[in-house]
Amino acid sequence: MDTKKIWVSILITIVITLNIFSSCKKDNCISNAYQFREKWKILPEKDSINIGDTLIFLSKISNKPFDFNTNKNIDYSGNATINSTFGIYILKNGSNNFIGAVDSFKFINIKGKLVTDPNISPSNLKQTFHDEYQGEYIIECLIIAQKKGIYLFGLSDGISVRKSSTICKDGASIQFTNSNVNNHIYFEEQFYGTTNIPESDRTHGYAFKVK
């Protein structure tokens, strides 16, 4: 398999591992005791916007999310850290088709936060942290376009742990999928064709053009 195809196939999923290492101390124990499935989206849903336009990145999770391992709701109210990784890429022709593009946007946190970890791919990754508001853990961030291009946003699968917990069973894995009606992944077709777009991009990504 050539380098380009390898890179495409791990674009979204590779940051899961980075996310775990960036959000856990060496001796912490994070397990998959719980498994949550959550959504995120971009508003307004447009396939193209102009420089200066604002998008909203939004993710909401109940503070009693449903666990698919035990088939019941788990009370995480007031006591959880939820972390994932948000990737920002510009799509280009050439040997390296996906290039980090954090500097193509301005980010304004409203609830929760997207932050840059200078030690973990700061040109293409933002670390995400939900804050609890009225029964939900929420991230709401304004993203203002600064440069022209075709872009791909992606939210990796994440982890959660109760803040006061010291035992493995209170750790959780979270599958974050995009919930937009149309996530415009067809923008990738011009670079890779319809058959080479990985499933992780289709489920975890959102593409659009800034003109």
N, C-alpha and C positions, 0 to 999 in steps of 0.2 A: 504494500500500500504506500503511495507516495506521501510526502510530507504534508501537502495541502489537504488531502482527504483525512489524514490523521488529525490535523488541527481542527478541521470542521467538526469531526465526530466528537471531540472533547471540549468544544468551545464553552458550553454551559456546564457540563458535569465536572470538569476538572476543578472548578472553583469550590466544589463541595469540600474536597480535602483541604484546600487552602483555608476555607472558612473554619473548619474544625480546629486546625492548628492555631489560627489567629485568635479564636475566641475562648480557648481552654488553656488553663495553666498546665504545666507539665504533669502534675500529679492528680489532676481532676479526672473523674471517671464519667464519661458520657457514653451512654449505651442506647440501644434501640428498644428499650423496654416499652415505650409508647411510640405509636406511629400516627401522626396527624397528617391530614391532606387539606391544604389551604390554597387560596387563590390570591392573585394580585392583578392589577390592571393599570392601563394608561388612559387618561382622559384629557381632552376629548379624543375620541377614536377617529383619527384622520390618517390617510396614507401619506399626506404631505402637509408641511407647515412652512412658515416663513421665518427667517432670522428675526429674533425678538419675540416670537410666539412662546407661550408657556404651556407646558404639559404638566399633568398631575400624576405622580406615581402614588398609588393607593393600595394598601394591604390592610385587611381587617381580620382578626382572629378572635373568636370567642374566648373569654377567660376560663371557660369550661369546654375545651375542644373535645371532639369525639375521637376516641382512640380505636384504631382499626385492629389492634392486637387483642384488646380485651372486650371490644364492642360495647364500650360505655364511655360516658363523658368523664373527663378528668378535671378536677378542680385545680386550676393554676392561678386562681385569683390572688392578686397582691403579692405574688411570690414567684415570678418567673423572669428569666432572661431569655429572650428570643433573638437569635442571630442568624443572618444569612449574608449572601454576597451578591451585589448588584453589578453586573458587567455592562460596560458602555463601549461599543465598538463602531468604527466606521468601516464600511465595506468598500474595497478598492480592487481593481484589476492588478494582477501581478502575482509573484510567488508568495507574498504574504497578504492574503485577502482581508483579514480581520486585524485592524490596528486599533489599539487603545485610544479612546477619544473622550476621556473625562474632561479635557480642556476645551471641548467643543460646546460645553453647557455650563450654565450657572445653576447652583443648587441652593434652594431655600427650604429649610426644614420647618414644617408647620406642627406636626405631631410625630413623635418618634424622631429618628434621625438616620441620615446617610452620612457617614464620615469616612475620611481617607485615612488608611493605615499606611504610613510612609514605607513600611517594611514589606508590604504585600501588594505588588503590582499597582502602584498608585496611578499610573497612566490609564488603566482600564478597569479598575475595580473600586467600588465603594462598599464599605461594611454597613450592614443594616441592623437597626435595633428598634424593636417595637416598644412603645410605651402604653401603659394601661389607662383607658378612659372609659368610664361608664359601662363596664362589663365587657370591654373588648381591648385587645392589644392592637395598636394601630401604628402604621407609618403613613404619613401624608407629606409629600415633598413636592415643591414646585421645581420644575426643570425647564430652564429658559434656554432656547437655542441660540448659539453664538456664531456658528459656522455652517456653511453649506455642506451637503453630503448625504449619503444613504447610510443610515445607522441601524444598529441592532442593540436593543436592550435585552438583558436576560437576568432573571432572578434564580439563583441556585437553590437546590434543596438545602434546608437549614437544620439547626439543632435548637433545642430548648432544655433548660435545666432550672429547677426551682432554686431560688437564690440561697435559701438556707440549707439546701440538701447537701449531704456528704455521701449519699449512697447511690449506686448505679441505677436502681430501679426508678428513680425520679428523672432520669434523662429521657429525651424524646428526639426522634428524627421527624422532620417536617418536609413533606413534598409540596413545593410551591409551583403551581402551574398558572399560566396566563389565562385570564377569563374574558378577554376581549372577544367580541363576536368575530372580528377579523383582525388577526395579529400581523397581517401583511408580510408573512414570511416569503411570499412570492418574489419579493425584492432580491432574495438570494438566488433565484433561478438564473439571472443573467451572469452570475459568477460560477455556478456549479451545475446548472441544469435541474430539472424537476426531480430526478431520481437520486441525487446526491445530497439533498438537504436532510440532515440527521433528525431523528425523531425528537431529540432533546431540544432542538431549536423550535420545532413545531409546537411543543407543549410548554416550553419554558421561556420562549422569546417573543419579542415584539419589534417589528421593523417599520421604518418610515423614512421619508425623505425631507430634508430641510433645503428649501430653495431660495 
